[in-house]
Amino acid sequence: MNNFEYLMVLVSVLLGLGLAQVLRGVSNLLRSERRHVPSVMWGFALFLSIVQFWWAFWDTRGIPAWNQLSFLYVLLIPCLFFAAAEILFPASRSGQPDSRDYFFRVRRWFHGTYLSYHVLAISLTWLLVGVPLTHPYRIPQVMCATVHVIGMATARPGVHAWLPYIYLVTLIGSQAFFRYFQTGLMPWPLGGE
């Protein structure tokens, strides 16, 4: 077992906990009579982000010398995913409070935690993988981060109704372009090989 495989075990466990929290929360919310659709959509966005990060973590397999500091830095991301999932879908929520009211009470914490993930992801790929800050992939990363800044800054329900959709379109579009259709469409290596 090499260093990457050894470290991937703990990253995978934490990502799995975050996925379980998201799946439990979305399923509970979908069964609720008073569901808040943006919360459900943010659950789908968290699910896709966690899966995407797990897939993107493969880019770090070429790091020759892992140390505890770099591993702790990487480990913050699955912790942030779990925190965002717990904030959005708390396991200890008593009763069935209105999911819309709850979302607006925790929106700053949720968006701030999710924003922290994007900041760490940008710095991680720059510092550990060597992807320059001027790489075209930074455009959708900044767009996703901007969605969370807007989510923290405003409490307008009309804005929050659209934010998860904007985020999902940006996330799915960027992954399709930069990860799945690399041959021919992506002349810039994203790291790894």
Stockholm file with secondary structure:
# STOCKHOLM 1.0

chainA/1-193         MNNFEYLMVLVSVLLGLGLAQVLRGVSNLLRSERRHVPSVMWGFALFLSIVQFWWAFWDTRGIPAWNQLSFLYVLLIPCLFFAAAEILFPASRSGQPDSRDYFFRVRRWFHGTYLSYHVLAISLTWLLVGVPLTHPYRIPQVMCATVHVIGMATARPGVHAWLPYIYLVTLIGSQAFFRYFQTGLMPWPLGGE
#=GR chainA/1-193 SS CCHHHHHHHHHHHHHHHHHHHHHHHHHHHHHSTTCCHHHHHHHHHHHHHHHHHHHHGGGGGGCSCCCHHHHHHHHHHHHHHHHHHHHHSCTTCCSCCCHHHHHHHHHHHHHHHHHHHHHHHHHHIIIIICCCTTSTTHHHHHHHHHHHHHHHHCCCHHHHHHHHHHHHHHHHHHHIIIIITHHHHCCSCCSCC
#=GC SS_cons         CCHHHHHHHHHHHHHHHHHHHHHHHHHHHHHSTTCCHHHHHHHHHHHHHHHHHHHHGGGGGGCSCCCHHHHHHHHHHHHHHHHHHHHHSCTTCCSCCCHHHHHHHHHHHHHHHHHHHHHHHHHHIIIIICCCTTSTTHHHHHHHHHHHHHHHHCCCHHHHHHHHHHHHHHHHHHHIIIIITHHHHCCSCCSCC
//
